[in-house]
Amino acid sequence: MFVLKKVITLALMPLSIGLAAVWVGVICWWLNQKPKAAKLLVSGGVLLLTLLSFSGIANRFINPLEMCYPPLVDTTRHGQVKWVVVLAGGQTPEEGIPANLQLGGSTLARLVEGIRIQRALSETKLLLSGGAVFDAVPVAETMAAAALMLGVQPDRIELETLSRDTAEQAGRIRSIVREEGVVLVTSAIHMPRSMQLFEQHGMRPVPAPADFSGREIPGSSPFRFFPRASELGKVESALHEYLGLAWSAVKGAM
């Protein structure tokens, strides 16, 4: 079921749809089958990928998610919190490479923000959550190694290494923290779905979003007027979250 959900999600992404339309159109064109439909497929696929590669359009997808929760600046109001939970993103494990360089950009940004908050809330422990999905090493273990390099004391770190996705993270973290207060750290785009899932498990975490990607460069940046692959990636990340929100809402209503 887990792998099937991943495959379906990837199939519904704009890059998959756009390239599929282009290739079906090209094949029909070369085979002289339905030339009008072929032209429409190629044109539609190229237009879809082009439009979604501009920052002005990409940010319209991502900003509604990232603006749901502001960054956690004032930590003084959360002295009752006992845990700073950091949800893992991706990693690229490789022997001989420092742990911080094995973590994906979003995972490293989440970890740094979690360490900042944990230091501000001196009585808290850092709970790093993330299992081994397609890797041999759980992401939480790599995060812990990086946290130690960044000066976090070993007795201030707790690991959750079995979860494969956010839904599993919420359930397993609930069994660890029980009724104690939690600060939840994840990427800003991922925070609405994470909060929804944690609340479905009876938790009321303090949101602490990190890794904002929808912020625009002030002024008239030339990047706004050129399509970029990174902007298309932002759209796909946003659609992944919207699909996840819909799925968790349906499961929560069952």
For each residue, the residues with C-beta under 8 A, 3 or more apart:
1: 4 5
2: 5 6 164 165
3: 6 7
4: 1 7 8
5: 1 2 8 9 247
6: 2 3 9 10
7: 3 4 10 11
8: 4 5 11 12
9: 5 6 12 13 240 243
10: 6 7 13 16
11: 7 8 16
12: 8 9 16 17 239 243
13: 9 10 16 17 236 239 240
14: 17 18 48 49 52 232 235 236 239
15: 18 19 49 232 236
16: 10 11 12 13 19 20
17: 12 13 14 20 21 45 48
18: 14 15 21 22 45 46 48 49
19: 15 16 22 23 45 49
20: 16 17 23 24 45
21: 17 18 24 25 41 42 44 45 48
22: 18 19 25 26 41 42 45 46
23: 19 20 26 27
24: 20 21 27 28 38 41
25: 21 22 28 29 37 38 39 40 41 42 43 45
26: 22 23 29 30 38 42
27: 23 24 30 31
28: 24 25 31 33 34 35 37 38 41
29: 25 26 32 35 38 39 42
30: 26 27
31: 27 28
32: 29 35
33: 28 38
34: 28 37 38
35: 28 29 32 38 39
36: 39 40
37: 25 28 34 40 41
38: 24 25 26 28 29 33 34 35 41 42
39: 25 29 35 36 42 43
40: 25 36 37 43 44
41: 21 22 24 25 28 37 38 44 45
42: 21 22 25 26 29 38 39 45 46
43: 25 39 40 46 47
44: 21 40 41 47 48
45: 17 18 19 20 21 22 25 41 42 48 49
46: 18 22 42 43 49 50
47: 43 44 50 51
48: 14 17 18 21 44 45 51 52
49: 14 15 18 19 45 46 52 53 232
50: 46 47 53 54 227
51: 47 48 54 57
52: 14 48 49 57 58 231 232 235
53: 49 50 58 227 228 229 231 232
54: 50 51 57 58 224 225 226 227 228 231
55: 58 59 216 223 224 228 231
56: 59 60 224
57: 51 52 54 60 61 231 235
58: 52 53 54 55 61 62 214 231 232 234 235 238
59: 55 56 62 63 214 216 234
60: 56 57 63
61: 57 58 64 234 235 238 239
62: 58 59 65 66 189 213 214 234 235 237 238
63: 59 60 66 67 214
64: 61 67 68
65: 62 68 188 189 191 192 238 241 242
66: 62 63 188 189 191 209 212 213 214
67: 63 64
68: 64 65 191 192
69: 188 191 192 195 207 209
70: 73 209
71: 208 209 210 212
72: 75 78 117 183 206 207 208 209
73: 70
74: 77
75: 72 78 117 120 121
76: 79
77: 74
78: 72 75 81 121 181 183 206
79: 76 121 123
80: 181
81: 78 84 121 124 180 181 182 183 206
82: 123 124 125 177 180 181 182
83: 124 125 126 127 158 176 177 180 181 182 183
84: 81 114 117 118 121 124 125 126 127 182 183 185 208
85: 114 127 129 173 177 182 183 184 185 205
86: 110 111 113 114 126 127 128 129 143 185 186
87: 110 129 130 166 169 184 185 186 190 194
88: 91 107 110 128 129 130 139 140 143
89: 103 104 106 107 110 130 139 187
90: 103 104 106 107 139
91: 88 102 103 104 107 135 137 139 142
92: 102 104
93: 102 135 136 137 142
94: 97 102
95:
96:
97: 94 101 102
98: 101 102 146 149
99: 102 103 142 143 145 146 149
100: 103 108 146 149 150
101: 97 98
102: 91 92 93 94 97 98 99 142 146
103: 89 90 91 99 100 107 108 111 139 142 143 146
104: 89 90 91 92 107 108
105: 108 109 211
106: 89 90 109 110 187 211
107: 88 89 90 91 103 104 110 111 130 139 143
108: 100 103 104 105 111 112 146
109: 105 106 112 113 187 210 211
110: 86 87 88 89 106 107 113 114 185 186 187 210 211
111: 86 103 107 108 114 115 128 143 146 147 150
112: 108 109 115 116 150 210
113: 86 109 110 116 117 185 208 210 211
114: 84 85 86 110 111 117 118 126 128 185 208 210
115: 111 112 118 119 126 147 150 151 152
116: 112 113 119 120
117: 72 75 84 113 114 120 121 124 183 185 208
118: 84 114 115 121 124 125 126 152 156
119: 115 116 122
120: 75 116 117
121: 75 78 79 81 84 117 118 124 183
122: 119
123: 79 82
124: 81 82 83 84 117 118 121 156 183
125: 82 83 84 118 156 157 158
126: 83 84 86 114 115 118 147 152 156 157 158
127: 83 84 85 86 158 159 160 173 176 177
128: 86 88 111 114 140 143 144 147 157 158 159 160
129: 85 86 87 88 140 159 160 163 169 172 173
130: 87 88 89 107 138 139 140 143 160 161 163 169
131: 138 139 140 160 161 162 163 164 168
132: 135 136 137 138 139 161
133: 139 164 165
134:
135: 91 93 132 138 139
136: 93 132
137: 91 93 132 141 142
138: 130 131 132 135 141 142 159 161 162
139: 88 89 90 91 103 107 130 131 132 133 135 142 143
140: 88 128 129 130 131 143 144 159 160 161
141: 137 138 144 145 159 161
142: 91 93 99 102 103 137 138 139 145 146
143: 86 88 99 103 107 111 128 130 139 140 146 147
144: 128 140 141 147 148 157 159
145: 99 141 142 148 149
146: 98 99 100 102 103 108 111 142 143 149 150
147: 111 115 126 128 143 144 150 152 157
148: 144 145 151 152 154 157
149: 98 99 100 145 146
150: 100 111 112 115 146 147
151: 115 148
152: 115 118 126 147 148 156 157
153: 156 157
154: 148 157
155:
156: 118 124 125 126 152 153
157: 125 126 128 144 147 148 152 153 154
158: 83 125 126 127 128 176
159: 127 128 129 138 140 141 144
160: 127 128 129 130 131 140 163 169 172 173 176
161: 130 131 132 138 140 141
162: 131 138 168 172
163: 129 130 131 160 168 169 171 172
164: 2 131 133 168
165: 2 133 168 169
166: 87 169 170 190 193 194 197 244
167: 170 171 197 248 251
168: 131 162 163 164 165 171 172
169: 87 129 130 160 163 165 166 172 173 197
170: 166 167 173 174 194 197 198 200 201 203
171: 163 167 168 174 175 201
172: 129 160 162 163 168 169 175 176
173: 85 127 129 160 169 170 176 177 182 198 203
174: 170 171 177 178 198 201 202 203
175: 171 172 178
176: 83 127 158 160 172 173
177: 82 83 85 127 173 174 180 182 203
178: 174 175
179:
180: 81 82 83 177
181: 78 80 81 82 83 206
182: 81 82 83 84 85 173 177 198 203 205 206
183: 72 78 81 83 84 85 117 121 124 205 206 208
184: 85 87 191 194 195 198 205 206 207 208
185: 84 85 86 87 110 113 114 117 208 209 210
186: 86 87 110 190 191 194 209 210
187: 89 106 109 110 190 191 209 210 211 213
188: 65 66 69 191 209 210 211 212 213 214
189: 62 65 66 211 213 214 237 238 241
190: 87 166 186 187 193 194 241
191: 65 66 68 69 184 186 187 188 194 195 207 209
192: 65 68 69 195 196 241 245
193: 166 190 196 197 241 244 245 248
194: 87 166 170 184 186 190 191 197 198
195: 69 184 191 192 198 199 205 207
196: 192 193 199 200 245 248 249 252
197: 166 167 169 170 193 194 200 201 248
198: 170 173 174 182 184 194 195 201 203 204 205
199: 195 196 202 203 204
200: 170 196 197 248 252
201: 170 171 174 197 198
202: 174 199
203: 170 173 174 177 182 198 199
204: 198 199
205: 85 182 183 184 195 198
206: 72 78 81 181 182 183 184
207: 69 72 184 191 195
208: 71 72 84 113 114 117 183 184 185
209: 66 69 70 71 72 185 186 187 188 191 212
210: 71 109 110 112 113 114 185 186 187 188
211: 105 106 109 110 113 187 188 189
212: 66 71 188 209 215
213: 62 66 187 188 189 234 237
214: 58 59 62 63 66 188 189 234
215: 212
216: 55 59 221 224
217: 221 223
218:
219:
220: 224
221: 216 217 224
222: 225 226
223: 55 217 226 228
224: 54 55 56 216 220 221
225: 54 222
226: 54 222 223
227: 50 53 54 231 232
228: 53 54 55 223 231 232
229: 53 232 233
230: 233 234
231: 52 53 54 55 57 58 227 228 234 235
232: 14 15 49 52 53 58 227 228 229 235 236
233: 229 230 236 237
234: 58 59 61 62 213 214 230 231 237 238
235: 14 52 57 58 61 62 231 232 238 239
236: 13 14 15 232 233 239 240
237: 62 189 213 233 234 240 241
238: 58 61 62 65 189 234 235 241 242
239: 12 13 14 61 235 236 242 243
240: 9 13 236 237 243 244
241: 65 189 190 192 193 237 238 244 245
242: 65 238 239 245 246
243: 9 12 239 240 246 247
244: 166 193 240 241 247 248
245: 192 193 196 241 242 248 249
246: 242 243 249 250
247: 5 243 244 250 251
248: 167 193 196 197 200 244 245 251 252
249: 196 245 246 252 253
250: 246 247 253 254
251: 167 247 248 254
252: 196 200 248 249
253: 249 250
254: 250 251
